[in-house]
Amino acid sequence: MKAALVESVGKVSLTEVPDPTPGPREVVVKVAACGLCGTDLHILQGEFAPTLPVIPGHEFAGEVVALGSEVTELSEGARVAVDPSLYCYECRYCRTGHNNLCERWAAIGVSRAGGAAEYAVAPVANCVPLPEHVRTQDAALIEPLSCAVRGYDVLKSQLGSHVLIYGSGTMGLMMLELAKRTGAASVEVLDLNPERLETARSLGCSGAAATAEELDRPRGWDLVVDATGNAAAIQDGLGRVAKAGTFLQFGVADYATRATIDPYRIYNQEITITGSMAVLHSYERAAELFAGGILDPEVFISDRLPLASYPEALDRFAEGKGRKIVVVP
């Protein structure tokens, strides 16, 4: 089969690899679409993936075409979205319900072959069946949505909060859509890209600007979300949190990224700084929300490119063009 392959740091190509075969409790999925995200760039840069080469792609959906010998829950022809998370269920973090912090954390498309290919293998337990009205290609959006749902679990937001989101790429826009539905009094979005800001406006944000100074919130925001991973945005956002407010590091920053905090202010104003790591008990809920129409795929998916264009798709993503880019085998 054809697959994208991160061969070494900075090198990705399209190649031929053997067709996968499922283990006893696994299925083979014929990939309908696979999304690209910041994690894929980090893998290309030599971060996250424990070893290279690896077939990337952790945001995907498709049709089950082969079953392992012990699979009874699904049949061939079933359309599914795939939760890429792989946990050991034995370490301290798994045993205390923090599976996303598993000491042996792994993921399809990160530590083992992923969905940037014609076919991918997944545990049957990770496959969520899709209702008839959901297009299989669109369901690649469920995985990033599940990360956003996890982010709001961490925030524990209260009704009537004022929210500021840095970044109006896919993840920032998903956080916007969730904030609108969790009782926020206002949701404002910052981005340097005018086209992306226009998308945020079209989705009904309360305000959109290039800098926080352009917005009228002198006391700051109750909830500040960084969805960029950019050092300058993070540093600015830390200073925009209102008293008793929360800053969520949601965007994936490079390992070397650093920001400065003001310990006295954190103490004196009871500010919370927290993070959200990937998916935790949120994939099925995201699938339900997606089936309910929380996202418009035609808004969120800006580019549908052939799998053969994976290297070019990754370049386009790295340049900050478009919104969600998916490849279609």
Secondary structure, 3 states (H helix, E strand, C coil): CEEEEEEECCEEEEEECCCCCCCCCEEEEEEEEEECCHHHHHHHCCCCCCCCCECCCCEEEEEEEEECCCCCCCCCCCEEEECCEECCCCCHHHHCCCHHHCCCCEEECCCECCCCECEEEEEHHHEEECCCCCCCHHHHHHHHHHHHHHHHHHHCCCCCCEEEEECCCHHHHHHHHHHHCCCCCEEEEECCCHHHHHHHHHCCCCEEECCHHHCCCCCCEEEEEECCCCHHHHHHHHCCEEEEEEEEECCCCCCCCCCCCCHHHHHHCCCEEEECCCCCCCHHHHHHHHHCCCCCHHHHEEEEEEHHHHHHHHHHHHCCCCCEEEEEC
